[in-house]
Every structure is written in C-alpha cells, then in structure tokens.
Amino acid sequence: MENHAFSGERPIEVIQFLSAFKTTCDDNDMPESASVRPISKYLTGAAKRQFDSYNALGASRLRGFSSCPEAVQHLLKSFAIEEAIIDVVAEFDGLKQNAKEEEWAFRLRVRHTARLCGNLFSENQLITSFIFGTHEDIKPIIVSSKA
C-alpha cells in the first residue's frame, strides 16, 4: 500500500488511491468499520493535512468521520473535482506515442491515464486511443492485426 500513498499533488489520483486502499482492506479482511483509521496513514502532504484537519473537526461537529463511506466521500469531493476529471479526459484524448517510446510503454501510459478516472473509459476506448496515438508508420500494422 505504501506505493499508493496519496499526496493531493495530482488530485485525480485519489480514485486510484481509494481503489488500492479498498483492495488492501479486502485482502486483509478488514471490516469497513475499522478501515477509517488507517486512511490517514497512507496520505501525505496537503492531502494528509486536509484530511486530518477535517477528521479532527468532524463533518457533524463531533469528533472524526463516523464511517469509512463518509471519509471516502470527503476525499472524492475534495480531490476528484470536475476540473480534475476534465483535465484527465483531455489528456487521454490527446495521448500520442513519443518519438522513442516503445509500443508497450505507450500502451501502459494509455492504460495508466485511463485508470486515473476509474471506470470512465471502456476497453474499446483504450484500444482506439492506443491506435490513434501510435506512430503513423506502425498504425496500419496495428489496424490490420485488429481486423
């Protein structure tokens, strides 16, 4: 889970962070009621300060988040904002293979960018983005092998 710490520097990455956190909790049979406390452990920087400050105050002016869904909703409302999602969609739509980038590395970059928005992009959209973003000289090869 340490590889999935979230700092808030790139707000949209909160979706990947929460997905990894949920997987870790499920893999360790951690009940939802016990999963609020460790969230802060995997936050860093501004995200940690904001989360801890809000958690200390509490949404209902009591102390702390009352449930894991409340904490998750707070993170999503704070970081997965519309502007962040629009930026990632624009980034995804404009993906192009770099001059010396191998096809496999470009494919991974397409998939990574798509994952930033959770399940927003279908597998067909990933394939289309990959095909249209590849170098012009290999595009016909990819298109003919897909047919």
Secondary structure as UniProt FT lines:
FT   HELIX           2..4
FT   HELIX           11..13
FT   HELIX           14..27
FT   TURN            28..29
FT   HELIX           32..34
FT   HELIX           37..42
FT   HELIX           45..57
FT   TURN            59..60
FT   HELIX           68..79
FT   HELIX           82..93
FT   TURN            99..100
FT   HELIX           103..115
FT   TURN            116..119
FT   HELIX           123..133
FT   TURN            136..138
FT   HELIX           139..146
//
